Amino acid sequence: MIQLFQASFWLQGLLLGGFMLWQASPSIAETNPAPELPSALAAVATFEPPPGQDQPRQAAGGGTRGPSQCLQSDVMAQSIAVAMKRATLAPSPSFQIQVPQTSAQMAEFSLFDRQGQGIYQTTVPLQGEAIVKVSLPETSSPLQSDGQSYRWVFAVVCQADDRLQDQTATGWVQWTEP
């Protein structure tokens, strides 16, 4: 079961996309109508193998598209600056993700420490295309200023009874004190 969770965790890292901006805000989660974005924004996949393991020698396609896909475009829009690891000066940063037109009713934002342990999770209601803003709680931020990196995952829940159908965006964040 642990191997399945780890495989799922790393699979989520490969199913990238995510329009992300950093800013502090007291709001936990909100959606705004999405602006027009260029369709030529490319998805970038990075693979960081678990400690003690090598990265794959070659890659092969393994994803499928079918009637269960709830997003109207192939990937969530990529960040303007495609670097997926970001430093923030805010102990409770906000994440903004561009979600294309979707039939999904809900998304889930999760934050994991370097060891893959879940440390924060919230759900966000969806209504079609939008920019979704998720802010970490200001009263008890899960980020530590010890230089540790954290992986975030934003999953659009396409089928609540089959979470393998989720469409995800993922990246890294690290809190750096000024």
Buried (B, 14 or more C-beta within 10 A) or exposed (E): EEEEEEEEBBEBBBBBBBBBBBEBBEEBBBBEEBEEBEEEBEBEEBEEEEEEEEEEEEEEEEEEEEEEBBBEBEBBBBBEEEEBEBEBEBBBBBBBBBBBEBEBEEBBBBBBBEEEEEEBEBEBEBEBBBBBBBBBEEEEBBBEEEEEBBBBBBBBBBEEEEEEBBBBBBBBBBBEEE
